[in-house]
Amino acid sequence: MVISNEWSSYKEDNVESAQFLKETLLNDNWWMKVDYILAFTASIYDVLRKIVMDMATLHLVYEMCDSLIANVRKIIYQHERKAQVEY
């Protein structure tokens, strides 16, 4: 709907908000930020799902947290390295 011609002529609601939404949804930088956030929160989510299971996982918590920290560091390092190259 955002890329259709009707979206440009949509005037019922706030036109400025509609334009802002269109620009944001079509912005590649915004989607790269979303991918970055999802990349490291997925690791956190996976560890939390494993910990909350209905079985004994306490003995695995330290190992999972260590691997979680390593994964998040790797993702952040790759993102910062990519950001430095872009500038």
ZADO-1210 file (C-alpha; in nm, 4 decimals, padded with zeros to 6 digits):
<atoms>
<atom x="00.0000" y="00.0000" z="00.0000" code="MET" pos="1"/>
<atom x="00.2800" y="00.2442" z="00.0784" code="VAL" pos="2"/>
<atom x="00.4270" y="00.2300" z="-00.2707" code="ILE" pos="3"/>
<atom x="00.0935" y="00.2578" z="-00.4516" code="SER" pos="4"/>
<atom x="-00.0313" y="00.5800" z="-00.6107" code="ASN" pos="5"/>
<atom x="-00.3317" y="00.5914" z="-00.3779" code="GLU" pos="6"/>
<atom x="-00.0995" y="00.6331" z="-00.0791" code="TRP" pos="7"/>
<atom x="00.0302" y="00.9642" z="-00.2187" code="SER" pos="8"/>
<atom x="-00.3199" y="01.1004" z="-00.2565" code="SER" pos="9"/>
<atom x="-00.4409" y="00.9731" z="00.0827" code="TYR" pos="10"/>
<atom x="-00.5566" y="01.2828" z="00.2663" code="LYS" pos="11"/>
<atom x="-00.8071" y="01.1635" z="00.5275" code="GLU" pos="12"/>
<atom x="-00.5579" y="01.1304" z="00.8101" code="ASP" pos="13"/>
<atom x="-00.2509" y="01.3307" z="00.8886" code="ASN" pos="14"/>
<atom x="-00.0619" y="01.3716" z="00.5611" code="VAL" pos="15"/>
<atom x="00.2671" y="01.4418" z="00.7387" code="GLU" pos="16"/>
<atom x="00.2437" y="01.1165" z="00.9352" code="SER" pos="17"/>
<atom x="00.1601" y="00.9217" z="00.6212" code="ALA" pos="18"/>
<atom x="00.4609" y="01.0706" z="00.4418" code="GLN" pos="19"/>
<atom x="00.6892" y="00.9969" z="00.7366" code="PHE" pos="20"/>
<atom x="00.5677" y="00.6366" z="00.7447" code="LEU" pos="21"/>
<atom x="00.6260" y="00.5941" z="00.3741" code="LYS" pos="22"/>
<atom x="00.9778" y="00.7376" z="00.3920" code="GLU" pos="23"/>
<atom x="01.0641" y="00.5209" z="00.6926" code="THR" pos="24"/>
<atom x="00.9333" y="00.1972" z="00.5429" code="LEU" pos="25"/>
<atom x="01.1203" y="00.2540" z="00.2190" code="LEU" pos="26"/>
<atom x="01.4442" y="00.3559" z="00.3923" code="ASN" pos="27"/>
<atom x="01.7194" y="00.0925" z="00.3642" code="ASP" pos="28"/>
<atom x="01.9073" y="00.2317" z="00.6650" code="ASN" pos="29"/>
<atom x="01.6023" y="00.1823" z="00.8872" code="TRP" pos="30"/>
<atom x="01.5725" y="-00.1815" z="00.7780" code="TRP" pos="31"/>
<atom x="01.9454" y="-00.2357" z="00.8433" code="MET" pos="32"/>
<atom x="01.8912" y="-00.1098" z="01.1994" code="LYS" pos="33"/>
<atom x="01.5960" y="-00.3458" z="01.2403" code="VAL" pos="34"/>
<atom x="01.8088" y="-00.6377" z="01.1170" code="ASP" pos="35"/>
<atom x="02.0851" y="-00.5419" z="01.3601" code="TYR" pos="36"/>
<atom x="01.8497" y="-00.5298" z="01.6578" code="ILE" pos="37"/>
<atom x="01.6873" y="-00.8593" z="01.5617" code="LEU" pos="38"/>
<atom x="02.0272" y="-01.0235" z="01.5166" code="ALA" pos="39"/>
<atom x="02.1358" y="-00.9861" z="01.8767" code="PHE" pos="40"/>
<atom x="01.7942" y="-01.0040" z="02.0407" code="THR" pos="41"/>
<atom x="01.7342" y="-01.3396" z="01.8689" code="ALA" pos="42"/>
<atom x="02.0264" y="-01.4855" z="02.0656" code="SER" pos="43"/>
<atom x="01.8872" y="-01.3466" z="02.3906" code="ILE" pos="44"/>
<atom x="01.5409" y="-01.4809" z="02.3080" code="TYR" pos="45"/>
<atom x="01.6779" y="-01.8279" z="02.2327" code="ASP" pos="46"/>
<atom x="01.8590" y="-01.8465" z="02.5677" code="VAL" pos="47"/>
<atom x="01.5505" y="-01.7290" z="02.7562" code="LEU" pos="48"/>
<atom x="01.3355" y="-01.9919" z="02.5834" code="ARG" pos="49"/>
<atom x="01.5794" y="-02.2662" z="02.6800" code="LYS" pos="50"/>
<atom x="01.5978" y="-02.1502" z="03.0407" code="ILE" pos="51"/>
<atom x="01.2190" y="-02.1358" z="03.0868" code="VAL" pos="52"/>
<atom x="01.1622" y="-02.4930" z="02.9656" code="MET" pos="53"/>
<atom x="00.9945" y="-02.7460" z="03.1948" code="ASP" pos="54"/>
<atom x="01.3138" y="-02.9352" z="03.2593" code="MET" pos="55"/>
<atom x="01.6275" y="-02.8934" z="03.4636" code="ALA" pos="56"/>
<atom x="01.8426" y="-02.6390" z="03.2809" code="THR" pos="57"/>
<atom x="02.0178" y="-02.4687" z="03.5706" code="LEU" pos="58"/>
<atom x="02.3391" y="-02.6583" z="03.5002" code="HIS" pos="59"/>
<atom x="02.3355" y="-02.5203" z="03.1432" code="LEU" pos="60"/>
<atom x="02.2763" y="-02.1556" z="03.2336" code="VAL" pos="61"/>
<atom x="02.6423" y="-02.0568" z="03.2674" code="TYR" pos="62"/>
<atom x="02.7361" y="-02.2196" z="02.9387" code="GLU" pos="63"/>
<atom x="02.4364" y="-02.0624" z="02.7609" code="MET" pos="64"/>
<atom x="02.5167" y="-01.7193" z="02.9039" code="CYS" pos="65"/>
<atom x="02.8792" y="-01.7466" z="02.7962" code="ASP" pos="66"/>
<atom x="02.7764" y="-01.8401" z="02.4422" code="SER" pos="67"/>
<atom x="02.5133" y="-01.5646" z="02.4461" code="LEU" pos="68"/>
<atom x="02.7715" y="-01.3024" z="02.5383" code="ILE" pos="69"/>
<atom x="03.0071" y="-01.4315" z="02.2697" code="ALA" pos="70"/>
<atom x="02.7295" y="-01.4224" z="02.0051" code="ASN" pos="71"/>
<atom x="02.6164" y="-01.0720" z="02.0984" code="VAL" pos="72"/>
<atom x="02.9740" y="-00.9432" z="02.0983" code="ARG" pos="73"/>
<atom x="03.0331" y="-01.0962" z="01.7560" code="LYS" pos="74"/>
<atom x="02.7179" y="-00.9362" z="01.6133" code="ILE" pos="75"/>
<atom x="02.7965" y="-00.5952" z="01.7629" code="ILE" pos="76"/>
<atom x="03.1576" y="-00.6142" z="01.6420" code="TYR" pos="77"/>
<atom x="03.0465" y="-00.7009" z="01.2879" code="GLN" pos="78"/>
<atom x="02.7930" y="-00.4174" z="01.2903" code="HIS" pos="79"/>
<atom x="03.0423" y="-00.1602" z="01.4174" code="GLU" pos="80"/>
<atom x="03.3006" y="-00.2769" z="01.1661" code="ARG" pos="81"/>
<atom x="03.0472" y="-00.2469" z="00.8849" code="LYS" pos="82"/>
<atom x="02.9417" y="00.0984" z="01.0097" code="ALA" pos="83"/>
<atom x="03.3029" y="00.2176" z="01.0082" code="GLN" pos="84"/>
<atom x="03.3484" y="00.0999" z="00.6501" code="VAL" pos="85"/>
<atom x="03.0364" y="00.2897" z="00.5378" code="GLU" pos="86"/>
<atom x="03.1641" y="00.6225" z="00.6737" code="TYR" pos="87"/>
</atoms>
